[in-house]
Amino acid sequence: MNKFEKFFGTSNEARLKFGDGEFKVLVKGDFVRCAVSGQAILLADLRYWSVERQEAYASARLSLQRHVALRQIS
């Protein structure tokens, strides 16, 4: 990110490989999208994801919501 991007709101979506307790950046960026809400999550704030589904979540509540919804479909 250059010094002007933070003032003009331009940033790039990252692509990650989620692992147990860590993630690897595949494509550099500033944020990922929540699989449930679509909300942008800064990488520094990313705490919740599914290794199995390779999805990020904005909160523990949204993570649980996704888990429950997918179990009902199966």
All heavy atoms as a GROMACS GRO file, in nm:
protein
  596
    1MET      N    1   0.086  -0.117   0.000
    1MET     CA    2   0.000   0.000   0.000
    1MET      C    3   0.090   0.123   0.000
    1MET      O    4   0.185   0.132   0.076
    1MET     CB    5  -0.090  -0.002   0.124
    1MET     CG    6  -0.173   0.121   0.135
    1MET     SD    7  -0.303   0.132   0.261
    1MET     CE    8  -0.282   0.003   0.372
    2ASN      N    9   0.058   0.216  -0.088
    2ASN     CA   10   0.137   0.338  -0.086
    2ASN      C   11   0.073   0.440   0.007
    2ASN      O   12  -0.034   0.419   0.061
    2ASN     CB   13   0.156   0.394  -0.229
    2ASN     CG   14   0.029   0.444  -0.291
    2ASN    OD1   15  -0.054   0.505  -0.226
    2ASN    ND2   16   0.013   0.422  -0.420
    3LYS      N   17   0.139   0.553   0.025
    3LYS     CA   18   0.093   0.649   0.126
    3LYS      C   19  -0.041   0.714   0.092
    3LYS      O   20  -0.106   0.768   0.178
    3LYS     CB   21   0.200   0.755   0.149
    3LYS     CG   22   0.231   0.842   0.029
    3LYS     CD   23   0.342   0.939   0.061
    3LYS     CE   24   0.377   1.023  -0.058
    3LYS     NZ   25   0.483   1.118  -0.028
    4PHE      N   26  -0.085   0.709  -0.034
    4PHE     CA   27  -0.211   0.772  -0.072
    4PHE      C   28  -0.331   0.679  -0.060
    4PHE      O   29  -0.444   0.724  -0.044
    4PHE     CB   30  -0.202   0.826  -0.215
    4PHE     CG   31  -0.098   0.931  -0.231
    4PHE    CD1   32   0.020   0.904  -0.298
    4PHE    CD2   33  -0.115   1.057  -0.175
    4PHE    CE1   34   0.118   1.000  -0.311
    4PHE    CE2   35  -0.017   1.154  -0.186
    4PHE     CZ   36   0.099   1.125  -0.255
    5GLU      N   37  -0.309   0.548  -0.067
    5GLU     CA   38  -0.420   0.454  -0.064
    5GLU      C   39  -0.502   0.463   0.064
    5GLU      O   40  -0.623   0.450   0.060
    5GLU     CB   41  -0.369   0.311  -0.083
    5GLU     CG   42  -0.324   0.284  -0.224
    5GLU     CD   43  -0.264   0.147  -0.242
    5GLU    OE1   44  -0.212   0.092  -0.143
    5GLU    OE2   45  -0.268   0.096  -0.354
    6LYS      N   46  -0.437   0.484   0.176
    6LYS     CA   47  -0.513   0.491   0.301
    6LYS      C   48  -0.602   0.614   0.308
    6LYS      O   49  -0.702   0.615   0.378
    6LYS     CB   50  -0.420   0.483   0.422
    6LYS     CG   51  -0.320   0.593   0.434
    6LYS     CD   52  -0.230   0.568   0.554
    6LYS     CE   53  -0.111   0.662   0.551
    6LYS     NZ   54  -0.015   0.632   0.653
    7PHE      N   55  -0.571   0.719   0.231
    7PHE     CA   56  -0.653   0.839   0.231
    7PHE      C   57  -0.768   0.831   0.131
    7PHE      O   58  -0.873   0.888   0.152
    7PHE     CB   59  -0.567   0.962   0.201
    7PHE     CG   60  -0.461   0.987   0.304
    7PHE    CD1   61  -0.328   0.975   0.272
    7PHE    CD2   62  -0.496   1.019   0.435
    7PHE    CE1   63  -0.230   0.997   0.368
    7PHE    CE2   64  -0.399   1.040   0.531
    7PHE     CZ   65  -0.265   1.029   0.497
    8PHE      N   66  -0.748   0.758   0.023
    8PHE     CA   67  -0.849   0.752  -0.082
    8PHE      C   68  -0.930   0.623  -0.080
    8PHE      O   69  -1.015   0.600  -0.164
    8PHE     CB   70  -0.784   0.772  -0.220
    8PHE     CG   71  -0.726   0.909  -0.235
    8PHE    CD1   72  -0.589   0.927  -0.234
    8PHE    CD2   73  -0.807   1.020  -0.247
    8PHE    CE1   74  -0.534   1.053  -0.248
    8PHE    CE2   75  -0.754   1.146  -0.260
    8PHE     CZ   76  -0.617   1.163  -0.260
    9GLY      N   77  -0.903   0.535   0.014
    9GLY     CA   78  -0.983   0.416   0.032
    9GLY      C   79  -0.957   0.304  -0.068
    9GLY      O   80  -1.036   0.213  -0.080
   10THR      N   81  -0.849   0.311  -0.142
   10THR     CA   82  -0.819   0.202  -0.234
   10THR      C   83  -0.730   0.101  -0.166
   10THR      O   84  -0.633   0.136  -0.101
   10THR     CB   85  -0.750   0.255  -0.362
   10THR    OG1   86  -0.629   0.321  -0.324
   10THR    CG2   87  -0.838   0.350  -0.438
   11SER      N   88  -0.766  -0.022  -0.178
   11SER     CA   89  -0.686  -0.130  -0.123
   11SER      C   90  -0.716  -0.255  -0.203
   11SER      O   91  -0.810  -0.260  -0.282
   11SER     CB   92  -0.714  -0.149   0.025
   11SER     OG   93  -0.850  -0.174   0.046
   12ASN      N   94  -0.639  -0.358  -0.182
   12ASN     CA   95  -0.652  -0.480  -0.259
   12ASN      C   96  -0.698  -0.595  -0.172
   12ASN      O   97  -0.656  -0.608  -0.057
   12ASN     CB   98  -0.517  -0.516  -0.321
   12ASN     CG   99  -0.470  -0.412  -0.418
   12ASN    OD1  100  -0.547  -0.363  -0.499
   12ASN    ND2  101  -0.343  -0.378  -0.412
   13GLU      N  102  -0.780  -0.682  -0.230
   13GLU     CA  103  -0.825  -0.801  -0.160
   13GLU      C  104  -0.717  -0.908  -0.169
   13GLU      O  105  -0.664  -0.935  -0.277
   13GLU     CB  106  -0.955  -0.852  -0.221
   13GLU     CG  107  -1.017  -0.964  -0.142
   13GLU     CD  108  -1.159  -0.995  -0.183
   13GLU    OE1  109  -1.216  -0.922  -0.265
   13GLU    OE2  110  -1.214  -1.093  -0.130
   14ALA      N  111  -0.682  -0.965  -0.056
   14ALA     CA  112  -0.580  -1.069  -0.051
   14ALA      C  113  -0.642  -1.205  -0.079
   14ALA      O  114  -0.762  -1.224  -0.065
   14ALA     CB  115  -0.515  -1.071   0.088
   15ARG      N  116  -0.558  -1.299  -0.117
   15ARG     CA  117  -0.598  -1.439  -0.128
   15ARG      C  118  -0.510  -1.516  -0.032
   15ARG      O  119  -0.388  -1.500  -0.032
   15ARG     CB  120  -0.580  -1.491  -0.270
   15ARG     CG  121  -0.677  -1.422  -0.365
   15ARG     CD  122  -0.721  -1.505  -0.481
   15ARG     NE  123  -0.736  -1.645  -0.445
   15ARG     CZ  124  -0.721  -1.743  -0.532
   15ARG    NH1  125  -0.692  -1.719  -0.656
   15ARG    NH2  126  -0.734  -1.868  -0.494
   16LEU      N  127  -0.573  -1.599   0.052
   16LEU     CA  128  -0.500  -1.668   0.157
   16LEU      C  129  -0.521  -1.819   0.148
   16LEU      O  130  -0.622  -1.866   0.096
   16LEU     CB  131  -0.549  -1.621   0.294
   16LEU     CG  132  -0.547  -1.471   0.322
   16LEU    CD1  133  -0.604  -1.444   0.460
   16LEU    CD2  134  -0.409  -1.415   0.309
   17LYS      N  135  -0.427  -1.892   0.204
   17LYS     CA  136  -0.439  -2.036   0.227
   17LYS      C  137  -0.446  -2.052   0.378
   17LYS      O  138  -0.352  -2.019   0.450
   17LYS     CB  139  -0.316  -2.109   0.171
   17LYS     CG  140  -0.306  -2.253   0.208
   17LYS     CD  141  -0.401  -2.338   0.128
   17LYS     CE  142  -0.374  -2.485   0.161
   17LYS     NZ  143  -0.478  -2.570   0.115
   18PHE      N  144  -0.563  -2.098   0.427
   18PHE     CA  145  -0.585  -2.109   0.571
   18PHE      C  146  -0.533  -2.242   0.624
   18PHE      O  147  -0.559  -2.347   0.567
   18PHE     CB  148  -0.733  -2.095   0.604
   18PHE     CG  149  -0.789  -1.961   0.566
   18PHE    CD1  150  -0.874  -1.947   0.458
   18PHE    CD2  151  -0.756  -1.849   0.639
   18PHE    CE1  152  -0.925  -1.824   0.423
   18PHE    CE2  153  -0.806  -1.724   0.605
   18PHE     CZ  154  -0.891  -1.712   0.496
   19GLY      N  155  -0.460  -2.235   0.733
   19GLY     CA  156  -0.410  -2.353   0.802
   19GLY      C  157  -0.457  -2.350   0.946
   19GLY      O  158  -0.531  -2.262   0.988
   20ASP      N  159  -0.411  -2.448   1.023
   20ASP     CA  160  -0.446  -2.454   1.165
   20ASP      C  161  -0.369  -2.348   1.242
   20ASP      O  162  -0.249  -2.360   1.263
   20ASP     CB  163  -0.415  -2.592   1.222
   20ASP     CG  164  -0.505  -2.700   1.164
   20ASP    OD1  165  -0.623  -2.670   1.139
   20ASP    OD2  166  -0.457  -2.813   1.144
   21GLY      N  167  -0.438  -2.242   1.282
   21GLY     CA  168  -0.377  -2.137   1.363
   21GLY      C  169  -0.290  -2.039   1.285
   21GLY      O  170  -0.227  -1.952   1.344
   22GLU      N  171  -0.288  -2.051   1.153
   22GLU     CA  172  -0.208  -1.959   1.072
   22GLU      C  173  -0.264  -1.956   0.930
   22GLU      O  174  -0.344  -2.040   0.892
   22GLU     CB  175  -0.062  -2.002   1.068
   22GLU     CG  176  -0.041  -2.138   1.004
   22GLU     CD  177   0.104  -2.184   1.009
   22GLU    OE1  178   0.183  -2.126   1.085
   22GLU    OE2  179   0.136  -2.278   0.935
   23PHE      N  180  -0.221  -1.855   0.856
   23PHE     CA  181  -0.258  -1.850   0.715
   23PHE      C  182  -0.138  -1.803   0.634
   23PHE      O  183  -0.048  -1.738   0.686
   23PHE     CB  184  -0.380  -1.761   0.690
   23PHE     CG  185  -0.367  -1.620   0.740
   23PHE    CD1  186  -0.300  -1.522   0.666
   23PHE    CD2  187  -0.423  -1.584   0.862
   23PHE    CE1  188  -0.290  -1.392   0.713
   23PHE    CE2  189  -0.414  -1.454   0.909
   23PHE     CZ  190  -0.347  -1.357   0.833
   24LYS      N  191  -0.138  -1.842   0.508
   24LYS     CA  192  -0.031  -1.804   0.416
   24LYS      C  193  -0.090  -1.711   0.311
   24LYS      O  194  -0.197  -1.739   0.256
   24LYS     CB  195   0.027  -1.929   0.350
   24LYS     CG  196   0.136  -1.901   0.252
   24LYS     CD  197   0.190  -2.030   0.192
   24LYS     CE  198   0.299  -1.998   0.092
   24LYS     NZ  199   0.348  -2.119   0.028
   25VAL      N  200  -0.021  -1.602   0.283
   25VAL     CA  201  -0.067  -1.507   0.183
   25VAL      C  202  -0.026  -1.558   0.044
   25VAL      O  203   0.092  -1.574   0.016
   25VAL     CB  204  -0.009  -1.366   0.208
   25VAL    CG1  205  -0.053  -1.270   0.099
   25VAL    CG2  206  -0.050  -1.315   0.346
   26LEU      N  207  -0.126  -1.586  -0.041
   26LEU     CA  208  -0.102  -1.630  -0.177
   26LEU      C  209  -0.094  -1.512  -0.273
   26LEU      O  210  -0.013  -1.510  -0.365
   26LEU     CB  211  -0.210  -1.726  -0.223
   26LEU     CG  212  -0.228  -1.853  -0.139
   26LEU    CD1  213  -0.346  -1.934  -0.190
   26LEU    CD2  214  -0.101  -1.936  -0.139
   27VAL      N  215  -0.185  -1.415  -0.251
   27VAL     CA  216  -0.187  -1.291  -0.329
   27VAL      C  217  -0.190  -1.176  -0.230
   27VAL      O  218  -0.280  -1.170  -0.146
   27VAL     CB  219  -0.310  -1.285  -0.423
   27VAL    CG1  220  -0.316  -1.152  -0.496
   27VAL    CG2  221  -0.310  -1.401  -0.521
   28LYS      N  222  -0.092  -1.088  -0.238
   28LYS     CA  223  -0.084  -0.976  -0.144
   28LYS      C  224  -0.209  -0.889  -0.149
   28LYS      O  225  -0.266  -0.867  -0.256
   28LYS     CB  226   0.037  -0.888  -0.175
   28LYS     CG  227   0.168  -0.947  -0.134
   28LYS     CD  228   0.279  -0.846  -0.158
   28LYS     CE  229   0.412  -0.903  -0.114
   28LYS     NZ  230   0.520  -0.805  -0.131
   29GLY      N  231  -0.246  -0.841  -0.033
   29GLY     CA  232  -0.361  -0.752  -0.022
   29GLY      C  233  -0.374  -0.706   0.122
   29GLY      O  234  -0.300  -0.748   0.209
   30ASP      N  235  -0.473  -0.622   0.143
   30ASP     CA  236  -0.495  -0.562   0.274
   30ASP      C  237  -0.607  -0.630   0.353
   30ASP      O  238  -0.614  -0.619   0.474
   30ASP     CB  239  -0.530  -0.414   0.260
   30ASP     CG  240  -0.426  -0.339   0.182
   30ASP    OD1  241  -0.306  -0.355   0.214
   30ASP    OD2  242  -0.462  -0.267   0.087
   31PHE      N  243  -0.698  -0.700   0.281
   31PHE     CA  244  -0.816  -0.756   0.346
   31PHE      C  245  -0.863  -0.881   0.274
   31PHE      O  246  -0.822  -0.909   0.161
   31PHE     CB  247  -0.929  -0.652   0.349
   31PHE     CG  248  -0.985  -0.621   0.212
   31PHE    CD1  249  -1.097  -0.689   0.166
   31PHE    CD2  250  -0.927  -0.526   0.131
   31PHE    CE1  251  -1.148  -0.663   0.040
   31PHE    CE2  252  -0.978  -0.498   0.005
   31PHE     CZ  253  -1.089  -0.567  -0.041
   32VAL      N  254  -0.952  -0.955   0.341
   32VAL     CA  255  -1.028  -1.065   0.281
   32VAL      C  256  -1.175  -1.039   0.309
   32VAL      O  257  -1.209  -0.955   0.393
   32VAL     CB  258  -0.986  -1.203   0.336
   32VAL    CG1  259  -0.845  -1.238   0.294
   32VAL    CG2  260  -1.000  -1.209   0.487
   33ARG      N  261  -1.262  -1.110   0.242
   33ARG     CA  262  -1.406  -1.093   0.262
   33ARG      C  263  -1.462  -1.205   0.349
   33ARG      O  264  -1.424  -1.321   0.334
   33ARG     CB  265  -1.478  -1.095   0.129
   33ARG     CG  266  -1.440  -0.982   0.039
   33ARG     CD  267  -1.558  -0.890   0.017
   33ARG     NE  268  -1.511  -0.775  -0.058
   33ARG     CZ  269  -1.523  -0.651  -0.017
   33ARG    NH1  270  -1.583  -0.626   0.097
   33ARG    NH2  271  -1.478  -0.551  -0.088
   34CYS      N  272  -1.553  -1.168   0.437
   34CYS     CA  273  -1.623  -1.266   0.520
   34CYS      C  274  -1.713  -1.350   0.429
   34CYS      O  275  -1.786  -1.295   0.345
   34CYS     CB  276  -1.708  -1.194   0.625
   34CYS     SG  277  -1.810  -1.304   0.724
   35ALA      N  278  -1.709  -1.481   0.446
   35ALA     CA  279  -1.788  -1.572   0.363
   35ALA      C  280  -1.938  -1.559   0.389
   35ALA      O  281  -2.019  -1.596   0.305
   35ALA     CB  282  -1.744  -1.716   0.388
   36VAL      N  283  -1.976  -1.507   0.504
   36VAL     CA  284  -2.117  -1.495   0.540
   36VAL      C  285  -2.171  -1.356   0.508
   36VAL      O  286  -2.272  -1.342   0.439
   36VAL     CB  287  -2.140  -1.526   0.689
   36VAL    CG1  288  -2.286  -1.508   0.728
   36VAL    CG2  289  -2.092  -1.666   0.722
   37SER      N  290  -2.104  -1.253   0.554
   37SER     CA  291  -2.155  -1.117   0.542
   37SER      C  292  -2.100  -1.039   0.424
   37SER      O  293  -2.156  -0.937   0.385
   37SER     CB  294  -2.125  -1.038   0.670
   37SER     OG  295  -1.985  -1.016   0.681
   38GLY      N  296  -1.986  -1.083   0.370
   38GLY     CA  297  -1.921  -1.008   0.262
   38GLY      C  298  -1.840  -0.890   0.312
   38GLY      O  299  -1.780  -0.817   0.234
   39GLN      N  300  -1.838  -0.871   0.442
   39GLN     CA  301  -1.765  -0.760   0.505
   39GLN      C  302  -1.615  -0.776   0.482
   39GLN      O  303  -1.561  -0.886   0.486
   39GLN     CB  304  -1.795  -0.761   0.654
   39GLN     CG  305  -1.715  -0.666   0.737
   39GLN     CD  306  -1.745  -0.682   0.887
   39GLN    OE1  307  -1.839  -0.749   0.926
   39GLN    NE2  308  -1.663  -0.622   0.968
   40ALA      N  309  -1.547  -0.665   0.455
   40ALA     CA  310  -1.402  -0.666   0.442
   40ALA      C  311  -1.339  -0.682   0.581
   40ALA      O  312  -1.380  -0.617   0.677
   40ALA     CB  313  -1.353  -0.537   0.378
   41ILE      N  314  -1.241  -0.772   0.590
   41ILE     CA  315  -1.170  -0.797   0.716
   41ILE      C  316  -1.023  -0.769   0.693
   41ILE      O  317  -0.960  -0.836   0.610
   41ILE     CB  318  -1.185  -0.944   0.762
   41ILE    CG1  319  -1.330  -0.988   0.762
   41ILE    CG2  320  -1.120  -0.964   0.898
   41ILE    CD1  321  -1.348  -1.139   0.768
   42LEU      N  322  -0.969  -0.669   0.761
   42LEU     CA  323  -0.826  -0.642   0.750
   42LEU      C  324  -0.748  -0.763   0.797
   42LEU      O  325  -0.787  -0.829   0.894
   42LEU     CB  326  -0.788  -0.520   0.832
   42LEU     CG  327  -0.845  -0.386   0.786
   42LEU    CD1  328  -0.806  -0.276   0.885
   42LEU    CD2  329  -0.796  -0.351   0.647
   43LEU      N  330  -0.638  -0.793   0.731
   43LEU     CA  331  -0.559  -0.911   0.769
   43LEU      C  332  -0.514  -0.904   0.914
   43LEU      O  333  -0.510  -1.006   0.983
   43LEU     CB  334  -0.438  -0.927   0.677
   43LEU     CG  335  -0.470  -0.956   0.530
   43LEU    CD1  336  -0.342  -0.988   0.455
   43LEU    CD2  337  -0.571  -1.067   0.515
   44ALA      N  338  -0.485  -0.785   0.962
   44ALA     CA  339  -0.443  -0.768   1.102
   44ALA      C  340  -0.556  -0.803   1.199
   44ALA      O  341  -0.530  -0.838   1.314
   44ALA     CB  342  -0.397  -0.625   1.126
   45ASP      N  343  -0.681  -0.795   1.154
   45ASP     CA  344  -0.797  -0.823   1.239
   45ASP      C  345  -0.855  -0.962   1.218
   45ASP      O  346  -0.951  -1.000   1.285
   45ASP     CB  347  -0.907  -0.720   1.213
   45ASP     CG  348  -0.863  -0.579   1.250
   45ASP    OD1  349  -0.775  -0.565   1.337
   45ASP    OD2  350  -0.917  -0.483   1.190
   46LEU      N  351  -0.800  -1.039   1.125
   46LEU     CA  352  -0.854  -1.171   1.092
   46LEU      C  353  -0.827  -1.270   1.205
   46LEU      O  354  -0.712  -1.296   1.241
   46LEU     CB  355  -0.792  -1.221   0.961
   46LEU     CG  356  -0.839  -1.356   0.911
   46LEU    CD1  357  -0.990  -1.359   0.888
   46LEU    CD2  358  -0.765  -1.393   0.784
   47ARG      N  359  -0.933  -1.324   1.264
   47ARG     CA  360  -0.921  -1.418   1.376
   47ARG      C  361  -0.994  -1.549   1.352
   47ARG      O  362  -0.965  -1.648   1.418
   47ARG     CB  363  -0.979  -1.356   1.504
   47ARG     CG  364  -0.916  -1.226   1.547
   47ARG     CD  365  -0.778  -1.250   1.608
   47ARG     NE  366  -0.719  -1.126   1.655
   47ARG     CZ  367  -0.640  -1.048   1.584
   47ARG    NH1  368  -0.611  -1.079   1.460
   47ARG    NH2  369  -0.588  -0.937   1.635
   48TYR      N  370  -1.093  -1.549   1.262
   48TYR     CA  371  -1.179  -1.666   1.246
   48TYR      C  372  -1.180  -1.711   1.100
   48TYR      O  373  -1.203  -1.632   1.010
   48TYR     CB  374  -1.323  -1.632   1.290
   48TYR     CG  375  -1.329  -1.574   1.428
   48TYR    CD1  376  -1.340  -1.437   1.447
   48TYR    CD2  377  -1.320  -1.656   1.539
   48TYR    CE1  378  -1.342  -1.383   1.575
   48TYR    CE2  379  -1.323  -1.604   1.667
   48TYR     CZ  380  -1.334  -1.467   1.684
   48TYR     OH  381  -1.336  -1.415   1.810
   49TRP      N  382  -1.154  -1.843   1.081
   49TRP     CA  383  -1.161  -1.900   0.947
   49TRP      C  384  -1.183  -2.050   0.957
   49TRP      O  385  -1.166  -2.110   1.061
   49TRP     CB  386  -1.037  -1.868   0.864
   49TRP     CG  387  -0.909  -1.922   0.921
   49TRP    CD1  388  -0.860  -2.050   0.910
   49TRP    CD2  389  -0.811  -1.850   0.996
   49TRP    NE1  390  -0.739  -2.061   0.973
   49TRP    CE2  391  -0.706  -1.939   1.027
   49TRP    CE3  392  -0.801  -1.718   1.039
   49TRP    CZ2  393  -0.595  -1.901   1.099
   49TRP    CZ3  394  -0.690  -1.681   1.111
   49TRP    CH2  395  -0.588  -1.771   1.140
   50SER      N  396  -1.219  -2.109   0.844
   50SER     CA  397  -1.236  -2.253   0.836
   50SER      C  398  -1.126  -2.309   0.745
   50SER      O  399  -1.116  -2.269   0.629
   50SER     CB  400  -1.373  -2.288   0.776
   50SER     OG  401  -1.378  -2.425   0.743
   51VAL      N  402  -1.047  -2.400   0.799
   51VAL     CA  403  -0.944  -2.466   0.720
   51VAL      C  404  -1.011  -2.557   0.617
   51VAL      O  405  -0.972  -2.560   0.500
   51VAL     CB  406  -0.848  -2.547   0.810
   51VAL    CG1  407  -0.748  -2.626   0.728
   51VAL    CG2  408  -0.777  -2.455   0.909
   52GLU      N  409  -1.113  -2.630   0.661
   52GLU     CA  410  -1.184  -2.724   0.574
   52GLU      C  411  -1.247  -2.654   0.454
   52GLU      O  412  -1.237  -2.701   0.340
   52GLU     CB  413  -1.290  -2.795   0.655
   52GLU     CG  414  -1.372  -2.895   0.577
   52GLU     CD  415  -1.480  -2.958   0.664
   52GLU    OE1  416  -1.456  -2.980   0.785
   52GLU    OE2  417  -1.588  -2.986   0.610
   53ARG      N  418  -1.314  -2.541   0.478
   53ARG     CA  419  -1.384  -2.471   0.371
   53ARG      C  420  -1.303  -2.358   0.308
   53ARG      O  421  -1.346  -2.299   0.210
   53ARG     CB  422  -1.517  -2.416   0.425
   53ARG     CG  423  -1.615  -2.526   0.460
   53ARG     CD  424  -1.751  -2.473   0.500
   53ARG     NE  425  -1.752  -2.408   0.630
   53ARG     CZ  426  -1.766  -2.473   0.746
   53ARG    NH1  427  -1.782  -2.602   0.747
   53ARG    NH2  428  -1.766  -2.408   0.860
   54GLN      N  429  -1.188  -2.325   0.369
   54GLN     CA  430  -1.102  -2.217   0.321
   54GLN      C  431  -1.182  -2.086   0.309
   54GLN      O  432  -1.180  -2.017   0.207
   54GLN     CB  433  -1.036  -2.253   0.187
   54GLN     CG  434  -0.932  -2.362   0.199
   54GLN     CD  435  -0.812  -2.318   0.283
   54GLN    OE1  436  -0.740  -2.227   0.246
   54GLN    NE2  437  -0.792  -2.384   0.396
   55GLU      N  438  -1.251  -2.053   0.419
   55GLU     CA  439  -1.332  -1.932   0.427
   55GLU      C  440  -1.293  -1.850   0.550
   55GLU      O  441  -1.259  -1.907   0.653
   55GLU     CB  442  -1.481  -1.966   0.442
   55GLU     CG  443  -1.540  -2.041   0.327
   55GLU     CD  444  -1.685  -2.079   0.351
   55GLU    OE1  445  -1.729  -2.093   0.467
   55GLU    OE2  446  -1.755  -2.096   0.250
   56ALA      N  447  -1.305  -1.720   0.536
   56ALA     CA  448  -1.280  -1.628   0.648
   56ALA      C  449  -1.414  -1.579   0.703
   56ALA      O  450  -1.513  -1.573   0.630
   56ALA     CB  451  -1.199  -1.509   0.599
   57TYR      N  452  -1.415  -1.544   0.833
   57TYR     CA  453  -1.536  -1.494   0.898
   57TYR      C  454  -1.502  -1.370   0.978
   57TYR      O  455  -1.397  -1.363   1.042
   57TYR     CB  456  -1.595  -1.601   0.990
   57TYR     CG  457  -1.615  -1.733   0.920
   57TYR    CD1  458  -1.531  -1.840   0.948
   57TYR    CD2  459  -1.713  -1.749   0.824
   57TYR    CE1  460  -1.548  -1.961   0.882
   57TYR    CE2  461  -1.730  -1.870   0.758
   57TYR     CZ  462  -1.647  -1.975   0.788
   57TYR     OH  463  -1.661  -2.094   0.722
   58ALA      N  464  -1.593  -1.275   0.980
   58ALA     CA  465  -1.571  -1.148   1.049
   58ALA      C  466  -1.584  -1.162   1.201
   58ALA      O  467  -1.531  -1.078   1.275
   58ALA     CB  468  -1.669  -1.043   0.998
   59SER      N  469  -1.653  -1.266   1.249
   59SER     CA  470  -1.671  -1.283   1.394
   59SER      C  471  -1.696  -1.430   1.426
   59SER      O  472  -1.728  -1.510   1.337
   59SER     CB  473  -1.789  -1.200   1.443
   59SER     OG  474  -1.911  -1.254   1.394
   60ALA      N  475  -1.686  -1.463   1.553
   60ALA     CA  476  -1.716  -1.599   1.598
   60ALA      C  477  -1.863  -1.631   1.572
   60ALA      O  478  -1.897  -1.744   1.535
   60ALA     CB  479  -1.683  -1.614   1.746
   61ARG      N  480  -1.950  -1.534   1.592
   61ARG     CA  481  -2.094  -1.554   1.568
   61ARG      C  482  -2.120  -1.592   1.423
   61ARG      O  483  -2.196  -1.686   1.395
   61ARG     CB  484  -2.173  -1.427   1.605
   61ARG     CG  485  -2.324  -1.441   1.585
   61ARG     CD  486  -2.398  -1.310   1.610
   61ARG     NE  487  -2.352  -1.201   1.529
   61ARG     CZ  488  -2.390  -1.181   1.402
   61ARG    NH1  489  -2.473  -1.262   1.343
   61ARG    NH2  490  -2.345  -1.076   1.335
   62LEU      N  491  -2.056  -1.524   1.328
   62LEU     CA  492  -2.075  -1.555   1.188
   62LEU      C  493  -2.015  -1.690   1.151
   62LEU      O  494  -2.069  -1.762   1.067
   62LEU     CB  495  -2.017  -1.444   1.100
   62LEU     CG  496  -2.093  -1.312   1.106
   62LEU    CD1  497  -2.015  -1.202   1.035
   62LEU    CD2  498  -2.231  -1.326   1.048
   63SER      N  499  -1.905  -1.726   1.214
   63SER     CA  500  -1.845  -1.857   1.192
   63SER      C  501  -1.941  -1.967   1.235
   63SER      O  502  -1.962  -2.065   1.162
   63SER     CB  503  -1.714  -1.867   1.271
   63SER     OG  504  -1.662  -1.996   1.266
   64LEU      N  505  -1.999  -1.952   1.353
   64LEU     CA  506  -2.096  -2.050   1.403
   64LEU      C  507  -2.220  -2.054   1.314
   64LEU      O  508  -2.271  -2.161   1.282
   64LEU     CB  509  -2.135  -2.019   1.547
   64LEU     CG  510  -2.240  -2.112   1.608
   64LEU    CD1  511  -2.190  -2.256   1.612
   64LEU    CD2  512  -2.277  -2.064   1.748
   65GLN      N  513  -2.268  -1.939   1.273
   65GLN     CA  514  -2.384  -1.931   1.185
   65GLN      C  515  -2.361  -2.010   1.056
   65GLN      O  516  -2.448  -2.086   1.012
   65GLN     CB  517  -2.413  -1.784   1.152
   65GLN     CG  518  -2.531  -1.761   1.062
   65GLN     CD  519  -2.551  -1.612   1.034
   65GLN    OE1  520  -2.518  -1.527   1.116
   65GLN    NE2  521  -2.602  -1.581   0.918
   66ARG      N  522  -2.244  -1.996   0.997
   66ARG     CA  523  -2.209  -2.068   0.874
   66ARG      C  524  -2.202  -2.219   0.901
   66ARG      O  525  -2.253  -2.300   0.822
   66ARG     CB  526  -2.076  -2.016   0.821
   66ARG     CG  527  -2.026  -2.086   0.699
   66ARG     CD  528  -2.102  -2.044   0.577
   66ARG     NE  529  -2.026  -2.086   0.459
   66ARG     CZ  530  -2.078  -2.106   0.342
   66ARG    NH1  531  -2.207  -2.086   0.323
   66ARG    NH2  532  -2.004  -2.144   0.241
   67HIS      N  533  -2.140  -2.257   1.011
   67HIS     CA  534  -2.128  -2.399   1.046
   67HIS      C  535  -2.265  -2.463   1.063
   67HIS      O  536  -2.292  -2.571   1.009
   67HIS     CB  537  -2.046  -2.412   1.176
   67HIS     CG  538  -2.034  -2.552   1.224
   67HIS    ND1  539  -1.954  -2.645   1.164
   67HIS    CD2  540  -2.095  -2.615   1.328
   67HIS    CE1  541  -1.965  -2.760   1.228
   67HIS    NE2  542  -2.050  -2.744   1.328
   68VAL      N  543  -2.354  -2.398   1.135
   68VAL     CA  544  -2.489  -2.450   1.158
   68VAL      C  545  -2.565  -2.459   1.027
   68VAL      O  546  -2.632  -2.560   0.998
   68VAL     CB  547  -2.564  -2.364   1.262
   68VAL    CG1  548  -2.712  -2.400   1.268
   68VAL    CG2  549  -2.498  -2.378   1.399
   69ALA      N  550  -2.557  -2.357   0.945
   69ALA     CA  551  -2.629  -2.355   0.817
   69ALA      C  552  -2.582  -2.469   0.727
   69ALA      O  553  -2.665  -2.536   0.662
   69ALA     CB  554  -2.608  -2.221   0.747
   70LEU      N  555  -2.454  -2.497   0.721
   70LEU     CA  556  -2.403  -2.604   0.636
   70LEU      C  557  -2.439  -2.741   0.690
   70LEU      O  558  -2.457  -2.835   0.613
   70LEU     CB  559  -2.254  -2.588   0.616
   70LEU     CG  560  -2.213  -2.470   0.528
   70LEU    CD1  561  -2.062  -2.456   0.524
   70LEU    CD2  562  -2.271  -2.481   0.389
   71ARG      N  563  -2.448  -2.756   0.820
   71ARG     CA  564  -2.488  -2.885   0.880
   71ARG      C  565  -2.634  -2.916   0.850
   71ARG      O  566  -2.671  -3.031   0.836
   71ARG     CB  567  -2.465  -2.885   1.030
   71ARG     CG  568  -2.316  -2.891   1.061
   71ARG     CD  569  -2.287  -2.935   1.197
   71ARG     NE  570  -2.343  -3.068   1.220
   71ARG     CZ  571  -2.349  -3.125   1.338
   71ARG    NH1  572  -2.304  -3.062   1.442
   71ARG    NH2  573  -2.400  -3.246   1.353
   72GLN      N  574  -2.718  -2.813   0.841
   72GLN     CA  575  -2.860  -2.832   0.812
   72GLN      C  576  -2.880  -2.875   0.667
   72GLN      O  577  -2.976  -2.946   0.637
   72GLN     CB  578  -2.939  -2.706   0.842
   72GLN     CG  579  -2.948  -2.674   0.989
   72GLN     CD  580  -3.015  -2.541   1.017
   72GLN    OE1  581  -3.041  -2.462   0.927
   72GLN    NE2  582  -3.042  -2.516   1.144
   73ILE      N  583  -2.793  -2.834   0.579
   73ILE     CA  584  -2.804  -2.869   0.436
   73ILE      C  585  -2.768  -3.015   0.414
   73ILE      O  586  -2.827  -3.083   0.333
   73ILE     CB  587  -2.712  -2.778   0.352
   73ILE    CG1  588  -2.764  -2.635   0.356
   73ILE    CG2  589  -2.703  -2.827   0.209
   73ILE    CD1  590  -2.672  -2.533   0.291
   74SER      N  591  -2.669  -3.064   0.489
   74SER     CA  592  -2.619  -3.202   0.469
   74SER      C  593  -2.720  -3.307   0.508
   74SER      O  594  -2.799  -3.303   0.588
   74SER     CB  595  -2.493  -3.224   0.553
   74SER     OG  596  -2.395  -3.133   0.516
   0.00000   0.00000   0.00000
